[in-house]
Amino acid sequence: MASDAQTLMDEVACFACLPPGQVELAKLGLLKQILLASSPMADTSAQALLEAAKCYACLPPGYWQLIELALLQQIVTGGGTGGGSGGVLQTTGNPEGVLVSATANAIAYDCATNKVWVFCGTAGTNTGWQALIG
């Protein structure tokens, strides 16, 4: 599957006529399909998905896109479970000490304190977390 800019622009042309709200719904539909492909018994009801995402509600909307990109990166690299594979981690307190082994990219979010950290270290280490918000 080609991922160069021109190929991707050609592929998204079919979505260009959708109203803005419909683009977001199409994206949710695709993400639901990805989840069901990796976990066929997953609860994809609106209520379950809202419950899973509630700890992100207090983040500014611009950060939602960053979290979304980190989650998509995790899907592409075969992650999705957090805790040592990079991507988005939900923590309690400072994530210092959490090993980031698969990639050198990770975001940690503490729902209790609304703090966000980014991992700016080297893959295979557990130091390099820096506070972004909080």
ChimeraX attribute file (.defattr): number of C-alpha atoms within 10 A of each C-alpha:
attribute: neighborCount
match mode: 1-to-1
recipient: residues
	/A:1	4
	/A:2	7
	/A:3	8
	/A:4	8
	/A:5	9
	/A:6	9
	/A:7	11
	/A:8	11
	/A:9	11
	/A:10	9
	/A:11	10
	/A:12	9
	/A:13	9
	/A:14	9
	/A:15	12
	/A:16	9
	/A:17	9
	/A:18	11
	/A:19	9
	/A:20	10
	/A:21	8
	/A:22	12
	/A:23	14
	/A:24	12
	/A:25	11
	/A:26	13
	/A:27	11
	/A:28	12
	/A:29	12
	/A:30	12
	/A:31	13
	/A:32	16
	/A:33	14
	/A:34	13
	/A:35	17
	/A:36	14
	/A:37	11
	/A:38	12
	/A:39	10
	/A:40	11
	/A:41	9
	/A:42	12
	/A:43	13
	/A:44	14
	/A:45	10
	/A:46	9
	/A:47	10
	/A:48	12
	/A:49	12
	/A:50	13
	/A:51	10
	/A:52	10
	/A:53	10
	/A:54	11
	/A:55	15
	/A:56	17
	/A:57	12
	/A:58	11
	/A:59	16
	/A:60	9
	/A:61	10
	/A:62	8
	/A:63	13
	/A:64	14
	/A:65	11
	/A:66	13
	/A:67	19
	/A:68	13
	/A:69	14
	/A:70	20
	/A:71	22
	/A:72	17
	/A:73	18
	/A:74	22
	/A:75	16
	/A:76	10
	/A:77	14
	/A:78	12
	/A:79	19
	/A:80	20
	/A:81	14
	/A:82	17
	/A:83	18
	/A:84	19
	/A:85	24
	/A:86	28
	/A:87	30
	/A:88	27
	/A:89	23
	/A:90	15
	/A:91	18
	/A:92	13
	/A:93	15
	/A:94	17
	/A:95	24
	/A:96	14
	/A:97	11
	/A:98	20
	/A:99	17
	/A:100	25
	/A:101	16
	/A:102	17
	/A:103	18
	/A:104	19
	/A:105	20
	/A:106	27
	/A:107	24
	/A:108	29
	/A:109	26
	/A:110	19
	/A:111	18
	/A:112	10
	/A:113	12
	/A:114	15
	/A:115	18
	/A:116	24
	/A:117	23
	/A:118	20
	/A:119	25
	/A:120	14
	/A:121	17
	/A:122	14
	/A:123	20
	/A:124	14
	/A:125	14
	/A:126	17
	/A:127	17
	/A:128	18
	/A:129	21
	/A:130	17
	/A:131	15
	/A:132	13
	/A:133	11
	/A:134	9
